[in-house]
Amino acid sequence: MPASVLLQRLHDEAPADHFTLGWLMGRLHKRSFGPIMLLLAVVAIAPGVSIVAGLLLMIPASQMIAVFGLW
């Protein structure tokens, strides 16, 4: 399924008031690694947050290695 179709489906299914990271991960399943890592990388641009965001990036990176059998 193309990413544009997936993103449109997420947009249509998103709750009107707010959504959580857990909701997003539940909808994307194995495809959630990219958007989560992108979100953390964008947050890492802010001064003073880069160390924490870098450490948090290690979590989905290690999970991605485990899920795709590279570990």
C-alpha positions, 0 to 999 in steps of 0.5 A: 500500500502506498504511503499516501493511501496509508496517511490518508486513511490515518487522517480519516480515522484520527480522533477529532480532539486528539490522538496519542503515540500509542494510537498511531503505533497501533494503526501503523504496526511495523510501518510505525518505525519511520514516522516515530524516528522522524518525529524524534529526529525533528524534536532533537533539533531543539537545543537541550533536547538532543541528548534525550531525543538521541537516547529515545531514538535508540529504542525504536532503532533496537526494536526495528533491528529485533523485528526485522531479524537483523539482531 
